[in-house]
């Protein structure tokens, strides 16, 4: 890329310099040639006047003396003839009888000037012939011819051309230096970025640790300049390495969760078997142990769900995930049908409002998981008699799923920490608030969020929602509802009329 950019800039500089230099060279040559023509035309006029006077008086001594003096002074030959083509004076070895001279003199005697029209060049060397008639009007009394030397004029043209070419060379050198500096300025950020990508990739696990994440076979090679191809290759390596790291992280959490389930299941069996041998005074301790086992199992599920959400968000950050879409209104109505019996058994009233289709850039599963967490939190912590609203709308470039309740909500100081993992609010739920997991056997098994997180929550629900929305270039907004309660808004980019993300 550097050589191409530099060559392009140099070519542009050469063309610009040539656009100024070539006309200037041609002008200097034409100007000096015109000066020579004007000077010799003036000399011809003077000798033509002398010849006309000699023809009128019959005395040719003046023109002969002047012609010889001119040749001695300037080294240029002169031939003067009368109207009958009889030579009056011949200097410098020129003869009127010479065929070339005779043709020019005949033209002059026919009252026609004979001036050369070609422009001199630094390599010109042939003398120029100038001929002019003598006399007034149509009365020609003779003809005058001068063989002018071009050496002085050519020397002047060479000096002028040398000055122009020297200036052009200086400009060309300046353009070269400028092109090199500009090329270095353009390419250096790409090189620094490529080094940074290489250093970042070097600190990540090898992409070959997970062959499924390697480049797809049959992918055409990247085109373009070498620097950009190298940078694109580095980004691809980094993307595959990042995806490999995310996959390893997800597998670690999944394997850990799976491996912990076996001893936990065995522990639950042993505790259940021990229950029949315990005295009644140990029932409270037994209930506490089983409650903690339930909480630990829920925590493992939530951690696995969070790891999956983080993995998905990381994949979307390094890949194009804009091909997924769903109707957010349908998802909202479906979640309402699923959660309405749960809310009713918990003593709350759940309503839904989705008047028109709103297409969001995400999968139905992701949006359903987001809605499940928000509705679950609202049912669990709003309390009996609470009114919970589930709403879908389009706001600018976003599809918005809003869950509003009129429960106790969260203090303003706690809203900033609501999406922090394992965070618990200082407020505890009131005794009459029920969890949907125990209220109905059809309740979805989803993680609980930290809104007023009590002993039944893990503090991972809203963290999972935040990861899912961030991966889709969306966000989660938590704010106090009016006059009281909590309003949670999940914003996801929506599709425009043409099917592209807005």
Secondary structure, 3 states (H helix, E strand, C coil): CHHHHHHHHHHHHHHHHHHHHHHHHHHHHHHHHHHHHHHHHHHHHHHHHHHHHHHHHCCCHHHHHHHHHHHHHHCCEEEEEECCCCEEEECCCCCCCCHHHHHHHHHHHCCCCECCCCCCCCCCCCCEEEEEEEEECCEEEEEEEEEECCHHHHHHHHHHHHHHHHHHHHHHHHHHHHHHHHHHHHHHHHHHHHHHHHHHHHCCCCHHHCHHHCCCCCCCCCCCCHHHHHHHHHHHHHHHHHHHHHHHHHHHHHHHHHHHHHHHHHHHHHHHHHHCCCCHHHHHHHHHHHHHHHHHHHHHHHHHHHHHHHHHHHHHHHCCCCCCCEEHHHHHHHHHHHHHHHHHHCCCEEEEECCCCCEECCCHHHHHHHHHHHHHHHHHHHCCCCEEEEEEEEECCEEEEEEEECCCCCCHHHHCCCCCCCCCCCCCCCCCCCCHHHHCCCCCCCCCCCCCCCCCCCCCHHHHHHHHHHHCCCEEEEEECCCCCEEEEEEEEEECCCCCEC
